[in-house]
Amino acid sequence: MHQLNWQKSSFSSDQANCVEIASAGELVYIRESDDPTTVVTTTHAKLHAWIRGAKAGEFDHLIEP
């Protein structure tokens, strides 16, 4: 695997448990900071589609009130 530059959201501030994301070539890598050995990969196009859906509220039902 490439040397990845992991990034987390500025909304995570100093929280230990957060989602981190990195990109190398055609793939995007996603992991949780508290379990960095488990990594999920996707493509830029698929992540872009998911982000558009999240911004449109398609996943709001998954968030606890």
C-alpha positions, -999 to 999 in steps of 0.1 A, spaced: 0 0 0 11 36 -7 22 59 21 -11 76 28 -17 110 41 -46 105 64 -70 134 70 -99 138 94 -127 164 95 -121 196 114 -154 189 131 -137 160 148 -115 184 167 -95 164 193 -118 134 194 -99 101 195 -126 82 176 -131 97 141 -133 87 105 -101 94 85 -97 95 47 -68 94 23 -64 92 -14 -38 75 -37 -42 71 -74 -77 60 -83 -87 49 -48 -100 66 -17 -92 49 16 -114 52 47 -107 40 83 -117 47 119 -89 62 139 -95 38 168 -90 8 144 -65 19 118 -58 -16 105 -93 -19 90 -94 1 58 -123 3 33 -115 15 -2 -138 31 -28 -134 52 -59 -135 90 -62 -168 88 -82 -185 65 -57 -174 87 -27 -186 118 -46 -220 102 -51 -223 93 -15 -213 128 -3 -239 143 -27 -265 120 -11 -254 129 24 -257 166 16 -291 160 2 -302 143 35 -306 108 21 -289 93 52 -304 116 79 -326 87 92 -294 69 103 -285 97 127 -299 94 162 -318 125 174 
